[in-house]
Amino acid sequence: MSTIAGEMMEPARAANAPAGTHGIVLATKRVSGADWDAIIGGFDEVCQEQMHAFAATRWPGVGQEPVVFQRGNTVIGGALVMIQPLPLKLSQMAVVKWAPMLAVASAPDAEALRVAMVDCLVREYAEKRGMMLSVLLHASPGETHRGYRALRQRGFKRGSTLLFPNRYMVKLRLSDDELRKSFHQTWRRQLNKAEKSGLEFERVEADQIDAFKTLYASMTERKQFPDHSAYETLDALMALDEPLRPELFFVRHEGETVAGALVFKAGERAVYLYGATNDRALPLRAGYFLHWQVIRWLRDHTRAQWYDLGGTDGFQGLHQFKSGMVGTAGVIRPVPPVLNFAASPWAGFVGNAAFRARDVVQHTRRRIDWVLSRKARPDQAPHVWDADLE
């Protein structure tokens, strides 16, 4: 047995696991935020939203419970569970974003282990503590999202869907020639022009983050894109130790910094966090040169299999740029809907009501922002989740 928040839990067994993998027993324990960040640095499925340093800054009013899962003496995964109080103190909700994370994603029984971890969470948060458990999984590079299907079979109900859920993923384990052949023709042509512009690429140390901030502020004012990112977490991220600290890259032209990027590199999925350019970057095609060099750097200096470019926030221009880079070897896959599990009707009622109210507020704020501000408006149609993927 193990301890969560000072209370004993019974080991959990995987329910509805694939044939031959029944009976997985996991021990579960809570750890401190600092210990959590140190543990997950070596996970295959680690991501920034699951880091204590990120979540504590991004969602300061939400409780955090880092949970580690072990099979015998081996850590097989974990989840940072955020405890969200609901209005009027009617209840609480347990939110798990981009998790549970597997320590070894290639394990033969990886999906059964994921279900076993979810079983532990269901027992603790839904059954024992009476909360609705809400899980948002990563977009999967595979054509079928096995993790999503497994949780649906486990009894989780489909919840909210992101407006623009597609994520653009570049395949990294290719040679230079293979990568260039994968790019769409227009993207490759722009890269060829950029390489003749006298641009220089450099990986720089974290102490140069202020130069990036200046570049970023100038870009957001110029482009007038609404910023829904977690930019306020930047200082906390750059203060982390390896391997969780993001990498900072610059592109320079004649000594001037014209473009920069911050990239999360731990685990098997590197993630493009933030990018910035100045006025000179566009005619120089600096963005194409920057990402080309980042792709090659990630391939040669990390164990990442994919370079996740994030989404588009509904802008067709970003779709064209990112899809051209994804090319024929990469994939564009949607983040699946939120999945919710409640052991009692009351927990399900108040939890789903809270989600519906949040969705209405967020959509209303976005529409007001589009009408009243001079910021650019999304020009892509909202995505409809494919029912066949259920």
N, C-alpha and C positions, 0 to 999 in steps of 0.2 A: 504494500500500500504506500501511498504518498500523500503529501499535504498540499492543499490549496487554501490560502488565506487562513492557515492555522487549523483547518478541519480535515478529518480523514476522509478519503474517498475510496470506494471499491474500485479495483481495476476494471476497465471497460473492454468489452469484446466487440469486434467488428461485426455489425449487422449488415445483412444483404451483401456481403463481400463476394467476389468471384469464387467459383468452385475451386476447392483445394486451399483456400486461404482463410477459412473460418477459424475462429478460436484465437485470433490475435489478442494478446493481453498486453496492455500498456500501463506503465506507471506514470503518474502525472504530478508535477510539482510547480509551485510558484517560485519565481526568482526575482531579484531586484532588477530595476531598469538597467543599471550599469552592467550587471552580470548577463542580462539578456542580450544586450548589444554585443558583448564579447562572444557569447555562444553562437549567435546566428551569423556572425561574420564568415563562418566556413560553410554555411548551408548552400546547397545548389539553388534553392528557390528564395533566397533572401531578397528583400526589396525595401526601398526607403520608407514606405508607409508603415512597415512593420517594425521600424526602429523606434526605441524609446525616445532617443534624442529628437527625432522628427515629430513623433506624435505628441510629445509633451509641449512642443512649441505650436504645432498646428492646431491642436484641439485642447487648449489649457483647462477648459472646464469639464473635461471628461476623465473619469477614472481609468487607470490602466492596470491590467493584470497580465503580466507576461507568464505564459504557461509553456513548460517544456515537457515533452513526451519521451519516455524511454522504453525500450524493449530489452529487458535484462539490464545490463550495464551500458547499453549503447543508446545515445540520444538519436532518435529517428526523426524528430521534427519539433515544431512548436507553433504557437500563435499568440500574438499580442491581442488580448481581448479588451476592448474599450467598453466601459460601463457608462451608458448614456442615461441620465435621469430624464424622465418624461414630464411634460407640463403638469402642474398642479400636484406633483409628487404622486401621481396615480400609480406609477410603477417604474421599472428600469428596463433597459434593453441592453443586451450583450451584442456588441458589433465586432465582427472579425472581417477586416478588409485585406484582400490579397493573401488569404491564409485559409486553413493551416498550411504551413510551409514544410516541405520535405527536406531533410538534411541531404539525402541521396535520391535524386529524382529518378535515377536509372535502376533503382532496386526492383527486383523481379515482382515483388508484391506492392509496388509503390501506391497504386490506387486503393488497394485494400488497407494499407497503412493510413492513407488519408481518411478513409471512412472510419477507421478505428479511432483516429484523433478526433473526428467530428463526434463520434459516439461519446467520448470523454466529455466534450464540451456540452453535448445535449444533456448528459446526466447531471453535470454540475450546474449549468446555468438555466436550462429549461425546466428540468425535472426537480432538482433540489432547491434552486433559488427562485423559481417561478417567473423567469424572464423570457421574453421572446429572443431567440438566438437568430441573429441576422448575419449571413455569410455572403461576401462578394468575392468571387474568384477571379483570377487573372484571365485575360484572353489566352487561349491555348493555341500554339502553333499548329497543332494537328487539325485535320478536317472535322473530327468529332471531339467535342469537349467531354472527355470521359469523366472528369471530376464533377461537372455539372450534372450529367446524367445519373451518376452514382448518388448524389445528394437528393435528386428528385425521387429516385427509387427509395431512398432512406426516409422519405416522408416530408421533405422540405417543400414549401410552397413558393411559387414564383412571385416575386415582388416587383419593385421599381426597376425601370430600365433607363440607362443613360440616354440622353438625347442623341449624342454622337459617339457611340461606343467603339467604333472601329479603331484598332491599333495596328500600326504599320511596323513590320519586323523584317530587318535585313538579316540574311543568313551570313554568318561570319566565316565559317570554316571553308573558304574557297580561296583559290589563288588569285593574284591580281588580274590575270587574264579572264578567269571565270567570273569574277566580280564585275568587271567592265562589260563583259558580254551580257550579263544579267540585267544591267541597267537599261531602262527604256532608251530608245534612240535619241530623243530630245535631251534627256538628262545626260547621256554620255557626250553628246555634242557640246553642251554647256560646260561640262567638266574639261573637255579638250581645250576650249577657249580659255578657261580659268588657268590651266597649267601653262599657258603662254603669256600670262599677265605679270609674271615676276613676283608671285606670292610666296610667302614663307610660312611654314607651319611649325608651331612650337608647343610642347607640353611644358607648363609652368607650375611653379609651386603655389601652395595655398595662400601665401602671403601677398599674392598679386590679385586677390579677390576684389579689392576696391576698384581696380582698373576695369574689371568686368562689370561691376555695379554701375559705374559711370556709363559704360557702353550700353548696358541694358536700359537704364533710365532714358537715355537719348533715343533709343530705338522705340520704346513703348510710346513715347510722346509723338514720334514721327509717324508710326504706323497706325496709331489709334486703335489697336486691338484691345478689347477688354481683357484684363488679366485675372483669370480665375485660378491661377496657380498657387502653390504654397511657397511663394518667393520669400515670405517672412521667415522661413526656416533656414535660410541660406547660411547664416552665421553659425547656427548649431551644427549643420552638416559639415561645414569646413573645419570645425573644431574637433571632429572625430579622428580616431586613429585609423590606420590601415586595418582591414581592406575596405571599411565602410565609407571613408572620406571620398567624396567625388573627385574626379580628375578635372583639371582646368586646362583648356587648350585655347591658343590664340592663333589667328592668322594675321600676318603683318604685310604691309606693302610700303616699300621705301621707308621703313622704320616706323610707320604708323600702324597701330592696331586697328584693323578694320572689321574683324569678326572674332567671336569667342563662343565657347560652348562649355557647359558643365555636364559631365557624364558620370552616372552611377555605374560602377564596374564590378561589384562583388557578385559572386554566383554565376549561374549559367545564362542570365539575361541581363545584359548591360542596358541602361536606360538613359536616353537623352532627356535631361532635366530642364535645362534652360539654354537658350541661344541668344546672341545679340550681334547686331551689325551696325555700322555707321553709314553715312550717305554714300561713301565711296564703294561700299561692298557690292552693290547691285551691278554697276557696270563692269566690275572686276570678276563677277561670278564667284565671290569669295565663299558664299554658302556651300556651293558645290565642292569647292576645293577643301573646305573645312571638314565636311562630312566624309569625303573620300579618305582623307588622312586619318580621321578618327576611326573609321571602319578598319583600316589597315593596322592602326595602333592597337585597337582592341583585339584583333585577331592574333597579333604577334606578342602581346604582353599580358593577356588575361586568359582565363579558361571559358569565357563567355561563348555561347553557341549562337546567340541572337543579339542583335542591336535593336532595341525597342524604341522607335521614334515617337511613341505616344500617339495622340489623336490629332484632330484638326479643329476642334471647337466649332465645326460647321463651316469652315472656310474652304471654298473650292480651290483656291490657289495653293493652300497647304496640302490639300489632297493631291494635286498634280505633282508638286515637288516631292512629297514623300512616297507616293506610289511609283514615281519614276525611279527613285533610289531603291525601293523594295525590289522592283524589277521582276524577272521571271523566276528567280531562285528563292526570293523571300515570300512572305505571306501577309495578307491583310485579314485580320480576324476580329470579331466583336467581343467586347467584354460581355459576359452573359448577364442576365437580370440578377438582381439581389435574390437570395434564397433565404426564406424565413421558416423557423420551426418554433412552435409554441406547444407546450404540454397541456395548457389549460385554455379554455375559450376566452377568458378575460385577458390573459397575456397576449393572445393573438389579436383580440379586438383593439386594445389600446396601442399595441405595437404597430399594427397596420394603419390605424388612424393617425398615429404620429408620422409615419412615412408619407401618407397621403397629404397631410397638412404641410410637411416639409417640401414635397414636390410642388404643391400649389404655390407656396411662397417663393421657391427658387425660380420657377417658370415666370411668375409675375414680375419678380425683380429683373430678370433678364429682359423681358419685353419692355418694361419701363426704361431700362438702360438703353435699349435699342431706339426707343422713341424720343427720349429726352436728351440723350448725350450725342456727341459728334463722333463717337467711336464707331469703328467698322461693324457692320452687321453680318451675321452668318448668311451664307448663300447656298448651303447644302440642305437637302431635305432631311428631316429627322429619320433615324434608322428604325426599321421595324424588325424585331427579333423573329428569326425563322422558327416557326412552330415545329418544323421537322427535326430541329436540334434538341427537342425535348426528349 
